[in-house]
Amino acid sequence: MGASILGEPLPFEEKIIIKGWPKNSTLEDYKKLHRESLEKFEEFWASVARELEWLREFSKVYERGDYPHVYRWFPGGLTNISYLALDRHVKGARKNKVAYIWEGEPVDEKGAPREVRKLTYYDLWREVNRVAYILSRMFNLKKGDKIAIYLPMIPELPIFMLAAARLGVIFTVVFAGFTAENLATRINDLGATLLVTADGFYRRGKIVRLKDVADKAVEMSPGVRNVIVVRRLGIDVNMVEGRDYWLEELMEGVPSNAYVDPVPVESEHTLYVLYTSGTTGKPKGIIHDHGGYAVLLHATMKWVFDIRDDDVYYCTADIGWVTGHSYIVFGPLIEGATIVMYEGAPDYPGPDRWWSIVERYGVTVLYTTPTAVRMLMRFGDMWVKKHDRSTLRLIHSVGEPINPSAWRWLYEVVGESRCPVGSTWWMTETGGILISIAPGLALIPIKPGANGLPLPGIEAEVVDDEGKPVEPGMKGFLVITRPWPGMPAPPTGMWGDPERYEKVYWSRIPGFFYTGDYAIKDSDGYIWVLGRADEVLKVAGHRIGTYELESVLVSHPAVSEAAVVGAPDPVKGEVPVAYVVLKEGQTPTSEMAEQLKKWVREKYGPIATPQNVFFVSKLPKTRSGKIMRRLLVAILSNKPLGDVTTLEDEAAVDEAKKAYEELSRELKK
Ligand code: WT7
């Protein structure tokens, strides 16, 4: 059937059994366990939820909220995720256990990190209380108020997230690589009144002046009254009197034993809003709650990561994305784990930085991404083998499909054929992992590149346009067929836009949650997610809407029309490529192409920079005026163009093709 990931055929029949893994199970046993979890769906999730402490016990497992597909999970329950992540441990034996081992990027002459900060659960709890004191007593923030956090990978990032959560204050974290425009859009959509940022941070040996970007964003955000600035670099930055405050100066007014009660919030109370790209120009603010989200994270930390008290857990993601929210901050803290957090680039000062981190702290569980693996693979095995990895016992990847050869490298080279290696499927909207192998529960044979079966209590299917399951081995749409804890939460699923939430996720295939992914279910029931079925790109695992980039491009004074598509890339999975129609009187030069690339980098962020800009005089469109991206994609990958009967102007395809051929010829020269 020709299904592949990055051109590599999928090994449907291959099965790898991890010798000596204590929780090995047969496929039949796992399926039985899974079936039973669905038969007693509510009892099942109630029993998982009871493993956590509740400030008031919930009265129901779940119920429909104010909109058709917005559910309250564990209604009646009172909780606070900051209490679950901190106070619970501080009361017990984990009080002085290390919560975070943080490593800054800069190194000394010998390549050793210049800065390492270790925070115990007690340290972290104290810092969170101090910051909660500042937010509540000095800035008067209360339950339901909104703040934005624009911080790099430094301990203050989780500290502010936990402090906001403690007060029931809703936060949004904006990735520190995003531009002022992106930051302002998110601040304004949420209605945040306070922004937390830093003077700057280190990235690949350079400094990034973050406060300058934050200042530009605040100019576009009339609702922001105050800015709290963390001093990371000690550089000079602009501070606006009466608006901006250094965190360290605010701290001087905080009693050293400051304690702020975690506010008991309803299970479904909003914890955070995280923005993610969709198929329109406007990012979607996905809402997650305290209770249901905590339950899913607790379950997946146990089942998928098999987390134990003596683990040293390292997730290489950035907290600016959902992976970091769930699996650097809330998930592992709820479990009382020791977490490694690293500020900088994976290849700084050399391509062995991550493996040196694994060796330095004796990392046991590693969570990483296919793009990073493909990038690091290219430098050769010796960079890995230089470092002791004998502590590693479990490895997972996330964010995009992992091609079988990248999987094998993780399994054989990094994990020395000793560790289970998984590809955990989930998305910003799901809050946590839904489809994965579960080494902590019942480890089924592993297939390189497959995601595995849905986790217990989760029901997923691969269906056709009408919602009917497709034959095993056939490509279809991945849908989630029952609500789950951690799903987009009340009041509206998507911040301020219940209609769009309903339309995007629940109306495409009625009755089911539409993920936007193509997948195959094989004859053993394993799910293989192949990639996006909608107009969203996955560039190095980052989700980027083609419409978003197109609107950035057409906002350039020289551009009349633009179409953005993904071109296959051996490392990043795919990269954006732009077809641009210039305005009358503009000349399509290579300088213009560079200018447009720079424009996207500045307006959207470096992750979205188009690899190529092709100039054309028109775009291929259907008779109703919709850009036929499918054709542009086919041209890029030299595939047959398929059905072109709905095409408005056949010449436009030829032209796009010609432009591509010309450029490839030019590049070859
Ligand atoms: C999309 C969600 C979930 C945290 C990071 C990404 C793709 C994610 C896998 C995987 C194949 C995957 C899907 C999904 N994806 N994990 N293991 N195998 N594809 O979160 O930015 O919301 O993106 O990432 O296409 O829909 P996100």
Residues whose N, C-alpha, C, O or C-beta is under 5 A from the ligand:
A	BS01	WT7	T323 S397 V398 G399 E400 P401 I402 S423 T424 W425 W426 M427 T428 E429 T515 D517 V529 G531 R532 G541 R543
